[in-house]
Amino acid sequence: MKKFINDIDNMLRESISGMVEAHPDLVRAEFEPTFVARATSPASKKVALLSGGGSGHEPLHAGFVGQGMLDAVCPGQVFTSPTPDQMLAAAHAVNMDQGVLFIVKNYSGDSMNFQIASEMLDIENATVLVNDDVSVENSTHTTGRRGVAGTVIVEKMVGAGAEQGMNLAQCKALGDRVNAATASMGVAFTSCTVPAAGRPTFDIGPDEMEIGVGIHGEPGRRRERIQPAEVIVDELLSAILKDLAPAKGREVLLHVNGFGGTPLMELYLLHHCASKQLKSLGLKPVRSLVGNYTTALEMAGGSLTVTLLDEELIALWDAPVHTAALRW
């Protein structure tokens, strides 16, 4: 295993410390229990948005703390859910008396611990459960569909809504609407190596790919020989569009996400193939996001996400955002 590590047990703390040192104007951190929050409170009171999950998916979630997105996140150890005490401490730290909205990826540990925190929290709160992965209905990590790269889309749009003064019920309804309009699917060429394990999560041949892989290395639909990019994109988009069933002429957001080990050159190639296919099907990709946003450590591969848009969602996507990983 070749990674930049001093002490595996202290890796998360050192990484978070480095992020805060690099972006002191955006984020601050607490460690007992661990959470990352905005460095300064918003100018006016708003619904507090809180997310989190296992580390190893950076910049998700800590990279999206800031103006126009999240108020706090709770990072767990690599691929390990954070605990309810982290969520409670973070919620109290960023509460602005307008309620707290939890944005949670659909994984068993995350769902259970956020639910416990929600029930224990003495602040009005609600939860948006993200389950955009159309690869499989159930996996070893979850009941139902997994939450993957579509989480970024939900966090951005709901973040904009909260910044603009939406109340808790409106933010919750918006999050559910964006989630329902979003579908994702990915493919992996290699495994990743969890530092505490010291070996690849799964074995895969040099000429093989895992179709529908999860962001922790969970198995997908099947394994087969690597195909040309256009063939891969066709399979991913076919599953995504079957789920969304968009009408011709619909405007969409196309998100091409890398898993951490794929060059940006290849991700833009995927965007070219996907955009071309969407247009050939009568759809209009009017917004794009390309890069490594929901990663799986150093896994080679990537995913496609499509979100069905309307005028409100386009405006929320275009609204100002200033975080470590996303800003315009």
N, C-alpha and C positions, 0 to 999 in steps of 0.2 A: 504494500500500500504506500503510494507516494502522495502525501498531502502536507500542506503547511500546518503543522500542529506542534504545540509545546506540550500540552497535557490534555488528553481526550476529555477528562472530566471538567476541565475549565475552558474548553473550546468555545462554547456558546457565550460565556461571559466575556471572553476576550474579543470575540467577533462583535458583540453588541457594543462593547466599549469603543472599539475602533470606529464603528458607525457613528456613534455620538461625537467622537473626536473629529470626524470628518465633516459632520453636519450639525455643529452646535447651535446653529440658528434655527434648525428644523426640529430636532428631537432631543429628548432627555431619557434617561433610563433609571429604573430602580431594580434592585436585585434581591430583595427579601420581602415579598416574593418578586419575581422577575416580570417586568413589563416595560414597554417603550411607549412614550407619549409625546405629544407636541411640546416643543420647548416653551412656547408661550400660548396662553389661552386665546381662542378666537375673540375678535373685537366685540361681538355681541353673543348673547346666549343662544344656544342651538341644541338640537338633539345630538347627543354624543354617540359617535359610531365606534364600535369596538370589535376587532376581529382577532384572529390568532390561529395557531396550529403548530405542528411540528416544524422545527427548523430544517434547513436543507432545500427550501423552495425559493430562496432569495432571488429577487427582492420582495416577493410575497412573504410576509405581510408588512414587515417593518419599513420597507422601502416606500410604502404608500401612506405613511403617517405625515400629515401636513394639511395645508390649506386645500380645501376642495375634495378631500378624501377622508382618511381615518383620523380619529382623535387618539386612539391607543391600540396597541396590539399586545398579545400575550404569546411569546414564543416558548415552545417546549423544546426539549432536547431533539436531536435529529430524528425526524419521522416519528416523534412521540408527542402525544397530545399535551398541551399545557393543563394545569390543574385548576380547580375551582377557586382556590385562594388567590391565584394570580388574577383571575377574571374579576373577582370581587374587589381586590385592591385597585386594579386599573379602572374599574367602573367608578369607584368612589373618587379617584384622582381626577377624572375628566368630567364628572357629572356637572352639568350647568343648569339643573333644575328643570330640564325639558324632556327628561327621559333618556334611556340608553337603548340603542339598537345593536344587538349582536349579529354579526354577519359570519356564518359558520359553514365551512365545507362539510359535505355529508360523508363523514367518516365516523365509525362507531365511537372511538375515544373522544373526538372533538364534540360530537353531538351529545354524548352522555355528560361530559364535564361542563359544557356550556349550559345544558339544561339544569344541572345541579346549581350552578351559579345563578341562573335566572330565578330559580325557586327560592334561593337564599337571599337574593339581593333585595334590600329595603328601598329600592328606587324603582319607579315605573319602568318597565322594560319590555322589549319584544325581540323576536329572532327571525332572521331571514336565513333559510337553509338553502345553500347553493348545491344543485345536483345536475350540472350541465353535461356530464360525460355520457354520451350515447353508446359507448362501447359495449358495456354489459350492464345488466340490471342489478346484479349482486356480485360482490367480490369478497375476498378474505378480510377486507378492512371495513366493509359497510353493508348495510341492508338498503337496497335500492341503488340508484345511480350515484356515482361519485361526484364530488365537487372538484373541479380542476380549473383551467385557465379562465373560464367564464367568471370566476370570482373577481378578477380584476375589473371586468366590465361592470359588475354589480357595485363594487366598492366605489368606482369612479362616478357612476351616475347617481347613486344614493348620496355619495359625499357632496355632490353638487346640489342636490335637492335639500339636504340638511343645511348647507351653507346659505341657501336662498330662503330659509325660514320654514320649510315644511315641518309639520309636527310629527310626533312619533308614529301615529297611525298612518299618516301619509308616506313617511319614509319606509315603513314596513310594507305598505301596499306597493310602492314603487319598486322596492327590492324584489318582491315576489313577481312583479310584472316583468322586470328585466330578466330575472332568472328563467321565467317561462318562455321568453323570447330568445333564449340563448342556448346553443348546443355546441359541444366540442368533441373531438376525438383525436387521439395521438398515435404515434408509432415510434418504437425504439429500435436503434441499431446495436446499442451496447447496454450493459447493466450499469449501475452506479455502485459505489462502495460506501456503506455507512461506516464512519470512522470507528465506532465501537465494535463493529463486526470484523473489520480488517480484511474482508474479502468481498467480491462482487455478490450482489443480492441474488442474481440468477445467472446461469450460464447460457450463452447464446453463440452460435457459430459465426465465423467471420463473414459468411455470405447470407446470414439470416436476419429477419426483422420480426418484431413482435407487433402485430396489428392490434390496436386498442389498448396499449399498455397504460397502467395507472402511474401516477406521479410518485409512487413509492416503489415502483418496479413490479406491481401486481400484474398477473397475467392478463392478456386481453382476449380477443376473439380467437386468434389462432397465430401460429408461427409459420412463416414461409420464406422463400428466397427473396432477397432484395430485388425490387422492381424499379423501373425508371420513375422519376419524380412525378410525372404526369399520371401514371397508373396509380401511384400511392394517393395522390391528391384526389383522383376520381373516386377511389374507395372511401376515403374519409368524408368527402363532401356528399357522396351518395347517402351515407348513414346520417349525416347532419341534416341534410335537406329532407330526407324521409321523415325525420322527427319534427322539424319545424313546419313543413308543408307550406312554404311561402307562395303567395300568388305572384304571377309574372308581373314585372314592373316594380316589385317591392325594393325599397332601398335597404341596404344591409351594411353592417360593420364587419369587416374581415380582420380577425386577429390571428397572426401567425406567431406562435410561441415556441421558443427553443427550450430544451430541457437542460441546458447548461453546457453541453459539449458539442454543439453544432455551430459552425461559423455563420456569421450574419450573411455572408455571400449566399449560402445555401438557403437561409430563411427567406431572403428576398426572391430567390428562384422559386421557392414554394409559393410565395405571394403572387408572382407572375402567373404561375400555372393555375392557382386557385381563382384569381381575378378573371382570367380568361374563361375558365369553366363557368363561373357564376354568370358572366355576361352572356355566354352562349345559351344559358338556361333562362335568359330573360330577366335576370336580377341585376341590381345596380349597387355595386360596392362603392359607397360614397364616403366612407371613413375607414381608416386602416390603422393597425398597430402591429409593428413587427419588431421582434427582439426577444430576449430572454427575460420573461416576467414571472412565470410560474415554473420554476426549474425542479429538477430531481438530482441535485448535486451535480455530478459531471456526466450524467447520462447523455449519450449522443442520440438525437432524435428530435421530434417536435410534434406540435399539435396545431390543428386548425379550429378556430372558433368563429361562429357566425351569429350575429345578433340582428334580429329584425328591428328596423328603425321606424320611427315616426317623427314628426316635427319636435315633439317634446323631448324625446330621447336624444335626438341630434343636438338640441340646445344644451341638454345636460352634459353630453359628452364634450361639447365644445367649451363649456364653462371653464374658467381659470382653475388651474391646479398647480400646486407647488409642493412637491415632495422630493425625497432623495432620488427616486427612480422614475418619476413621471412629472413633467411640468410643461405647461404652455399658458 
